[in-house]
């Protein structure tokens, strides 16, 4: 879990901060205009927030399978799916003006974290501590470093002239720097 978090938490921060430039470079050509970029960036913002949870689920579920327990992950996934549907309805009917097309992505991210939390708690109750303190200490360090990286990315983006660059190759080159 620490290795996956070491990769996914900084990736999440990078995607959140650089989502619009990334989408502009990759997709904003022809009929994919600035409004399309804004809509896609909003969905990417919320989906990327769930990236660590989506990756950790891929680690915990096989741990259950290795103990010949295939039912528990499915039952927990059903609970997460139900929460996802409920959150989608809430976001659609009560928060649509604020979230727009990001509502389904946010509901998916939240239910992903719920899935991880329940899986982790159940696995821990069955098999002991699992080094939880070490995992959470590592997560704290990773988040601190990712926050520093995010501050540098945000500062670099804020003071860059990325939006003034119009052509694909110069934008790509600037983004890769």
Secondary structure, 3 states (H helix, E strand, C coil): CHHHHHHHHHHHHHHHHHHHHHHHHHHCCCCCCHHHHHHHHHHHHHHHHCHHHHHHHHHHHHHHHHCCCCHHHHHHHHHHHHHHHHHHHHHHHHCHHHHHHHHHHHHHHHHHHHHHHHHHHHHHHHHCCCCHHHHHHHHHHHHHHHHHHHHHHHHHHHCCCHHHCCCHHHHHHHHHC
